Amino acid sequence: MAAGSTPADDADHTDATRAVGQRMSGVDGVQDEVDRIVTAWERERPDLDVTPLTVLSRVSRLSRHLDLARRAVFARHGLETWEFDVLSALRREGAPYRLSPGALLTQTLVTSGTMTNRIDRLTQRGFVSRMPSPEDRRGVLVELTELGRTRVDGALADLLDEERMLLAGLADEDRSRLADLLRSVVAPFDAH
C-alpha cells in the first residue's frame, strides 16, 4: 500500500489500471489511435473523465475516413459530394423526381443562395431541369433528368458497396446494435 493511501484507494487505482489495460488491448487485442490518445490524456490529466473520447473521437475519425471514401466513389462518377446530395434527394422522392428548392434546402441543410447556385450548376451539367410549379405560378420545381438519375443511381450502388466493405468486420447484429446506438445520439440533433 502506498504511503498515505487506504486499501480503498489502492483498489480504485488497481481497477483504473486494469480498465486502461483492457482498453489498450481493445477488442481481440486490437488497439487504435484513440486508445493511445485516451491513455495519454488519462496519464496527463487524471483529474478529468476522458471516457467521452472513447466514443466521439472514434466517430470523428470514422467520419473523416467515410468522407474520403465517399469523395473517391463520387469522383469515379464525375460528381462532387454536394451534387450527390442534391441528386439523391430528388431520386429518393420517387417519380417524377421533383422537389421545390425549399424542400431541397430542408433535405440538404444549405442556405437559399447556396441552393440556387447548386441548382444552376446542376442544370448546366444536364443533371436537373427547372420547371414551373403547377400549384404556384411563381414557383419552380427542380426535376431530375435521365442523365442525373443514371449518374446518381450508379454512384449510390458503388457507395453502398464501399460502405459494406467498411462495415465488413461487424456481424449483422453488431451493425444493427451500432445503428440503434448512433440513432440515440443523433436523434436529438435532428429534432432541432
C-alpha positions, -999 to 999 in steps of 0.1 A, spaced: 0 0 0 13 34 -9 21 59 19 -10 78 29 -33 57 9 -61 35 21 -70 0 9 -99 15 -10 -76 40 -28 -53 11 -38 -84 -9 -51 -96 21 -71 -61 26 -86 -59 -11 -94 -94 -10 -111 -84 20 -131 -51 4 -142 -70 -27 -152 -95 -7 -172 -67 11 -190 -50 -22 -197 -83 -37 -211 -89 -7 -233 -53 -7 -245 -58 -43 -257 -91 -34 -272 -114 -59 -289 -95 -90 -298 -62 -73 -287 -66 -46 -314 -55 -11 -304 -64 21 -323 -51 56 -323 -80 66 -299 -67 41 -273 -33 58 -274 -48 93 -272 -71 84 -243 -43 67 -224 -21 98 -228 -48 121 -216 -55 98 -186 -18 99 -177 -15 137 -182 -49 147 -168 -60 120 -143 -84 146 -128 -106 145 -159 -130 118 -171 -120 114 -207 -144 85 -215 -164 106 -240 -133 105 -262 -135 67 -264 -167 71 -284 -168 105 -300 -132 105 -312 -138 73 -330 -170 87 -345 -150 118 -357 -122 96 -371 -147 73 -388 -164 104 -403 -131 115 -419 -125 81 -433 -160 78 -446 -158 113 -462 -126 103 -481 -142 70 -492 -174 88 -504 -154 115 -523 -135 88 -541 -167 70 -551 -184 102 -563 -153 112 -582 -154 80 -601 -189 90 -612 -179 126 -620 -198 140 -590 -189 162 -561 -204 153 -527 -229 182 -528 -240 171 -563 -247 136 -550 -267 151 -520 -290 171 -543 -294 144 -569 -301 118 -543 -327 140 -526 -345 142 -559 -341 105 -566 -355 94 -532 -386 115 -539 -397 89 -565 -411 95 -599 -413 122 -613 -383 131 -592 -393 167 -585 -389 189 -554 -392 226 -548 -359 245 -540 -373 249 -504 -377 212 -500 -342 207 -513 -329 232 -487 -346 212 -459 -330 179 -470 -295 192 -477 -292 218 -449 -278 247 -470 -288 283 -474 -311 296 -501 -283 313 -520 -262 282 -519 -291 260 -532 -297 284 -561 -261 282 -571 -262 244 -569 -293 241 -590 -277 264 -616 -246 243 -617 -266 210 -619 -287 225 -647 -256 234 -666 -244 198 -663 -277 184 -675 -285 166 -643 -316 186 -634 -340 210 -651 -363 237 -637 -400 237 -645 -429 259 -634 -448 246 -604 -484 235 -613 -496 247 -578 -479 281 -578 -475 302 -609 -444 320 -593 -429 288 -580 -404 265 -596 -398 228 -593 -364 211 -598 -366 178 -617 -340 151 -620 -331 144 -657 -325 110 -671 -287 117 -671 -289 128 -634 -308 97 -625 -283 74 -642 -254 92 -626 -269 92 -590 -280 55 -593 -245 44 -603 -229 64 -576 -253 51 -550 -246 14 -559 -209 19 -557 -212 39 -524 -232 11 -508 -205 -15 -519 -178 7 -504 -198 12 -471 -205 -25 -469 -167 -31 -470 -161 -5 -443 -185 -24 -421 -174 -59 -431 -157 -66 -397 -190 -63 -379 -216 -91 -376 -251 -83 -387 -264 -80 -351 -235 -57 -342 -242 -34 -372 -278 -33 -361 -269 -25 -325 -244 2 -336 -271 18 -358 -295 19 -329 -269 34 -305 -259 60 -330 -295 69 -337 -300 76 -300 -271 100 -301 -280 117 -334 -318 119 -330 -318 149 -306 -298 170 -331 -321 161 -359 -351 171 -338 -339 207 -338 
